Amino acid sequence: MGLVDRRPSGLVKHLFRAPVLLYRLGLGRVLGHRFAYLAHTGRRSGLRRDVVVEVARYSPDVPEVVVVAGWGDRSDWYRNLRAAPALELRVGERTWIGPDHRYLPVEEVAEVLRSYRRDHPRAWRRLARVLGVPADGGGDDAARSLPAIAFTPR
């Protein structure tokens, strides 16, 4: 059973929320380009919500930030983005208000995961174990269950 089979709760959920405080304090830049702050609208509440997600691919020249929904299409932030566009995205020193976004096809998600594995082998081994996929795989199996979104400035 992989972590994507269940959403975080309890202490794990609070640990995942901790980086949001850094961004709220204006210190998100210390996380560099490996993480991004994403503000969105709750699909049921209509309230502003925020989350910090790991960046799977960062292309500053484009510019583009790709994030993967680690809990699949059950990720709240992902479901919220399906209902309404993102309000804000911050990565490193950049802030994009109302960024454009696109949902990646499975083939491109697999490519992103293969690149992530190549660029961050230690992180991939830990992530693969959590996701319940082979660490020596390229990410093709995970790509079928993990949607990804690419953000660009408007």
N, C-alpha and C positions, 0 to 999 in steps of 0.2 A: 504494500500500500504506500503510495507516494503522498507527499504533503498536499498535492493538488486535490486529493480526494476529500479533504476537509479544510474548512477555513480556520484561521487562527482564532484562539480564544484565550482568555485569562492573561497570564504573564507574557506569553508570546505576542499576543495582540498589542499589549502596552509597549513591549520592546520595539516592535515594528513601528509604532507611532512616535517614538522618541526623536528621530531626525526631524520631524515636523517642527519641533520646538526650535531647532537650530535655524530653520528658515524663518520662523516667526520672529526670532531675535535678530534677523539680518545676518546670520552667520552661515548660511547655506553654502557659501563659496568654499568653506573648509572641506566640504564633501566632493569638491571638484566636479568632474564631468561623469563620474560613475553613478551619480544619483540625480534625480530631478524631483522638484516640487511641482505637484499638479493640483490645481484648484478646479473644482467642477461643481455642478449643481446636483443635489440629491434628487433622484428620479421620483421619489414619493413625497419627500418633505418640501422640496423646492428650495432648501437652504444650501448655503455655500458649504462645501466639504473640501477637505484637502488630504493629500496623501503624498508620501515620498516613495518613489519607485526607483528600482535599479535601472540604469540605462544599459541596454544591450548593445546599442551602436550609437556613436556620436560622430557626426560629420560636420565639423565647424565650417567648412567651405561651402556647403550647400545652402544654408545650415539645416541640419535635420537631427532629431533625437528620436530613437526608436526604443520603445519600452514593450515588455512582454508581460502579459497578465499571468502571474505565477499560480493563481488559483483558477486558471482557465476562465471560461465565460461566466463563472460564478463570482468573480472578483467584483466587489461593489463598485469600485471606481470605474471598471470597464463597463459594467451595466449602466452606470450613470452616464457615461460618455455615449452609449448607444442611444440614450434618451435625449441628451442635450450636449452641445459642444463644450469643450474645455473653456474655462474662464481665463486661466493663466498657467504658464509653464515657466519654471526657473531652472536653469542649469548653469553651474559655474557662476560667472558674472552676468549672464544674460537673463533677461526677463522678457517673455513674449506674452502680451495681453491678447486674449482671444485667438490662440494659435490655430492654424489650419491643421487638420489631421486626416490620415487615411488609414484604412484597415489593410494590413498586409495579407496577400494570399499565402497559402500554406507553403508554397515553394520558396517564397521570400523569407518567411519565418524560419524555415529550415536553414537557409543561407545565413541569416542573422545568428542563429544558434551555433552553426559551424564556426563562424567567425569569432563568436564569443568564446567558444571552446579553445580555439587557436590562440586568441589574444590573452585569455585569462584561464589557463589550464587548472590552476589550484582552485579558483572559485568555481569552475565548471565541475570539478570532481565533487565538491561539496554540494553544489546545486543539483547535480545529477542524482546523487544519493537521496536528497530531499524530494526530488520530483519522481523518483522511482524509475529512472531510465538508466540505461547502461552508460557508465562514465566514458567508455571508449567509443561510444557512438557519436555520430556527427550532429545529432539533434533532430534527425528526421522523424523519429518516433514521437518526440516531445512536441514537434511542430504541429502535429495533428490535434493536440489538445490544448495548446497554449496560443491564444490569439495575441497578435502584436499590433501596435499602433505607431505610425511615424508622424511626428509633429514637426511643423515648419512655421516660421513666423508669418503672420498675415501680411 
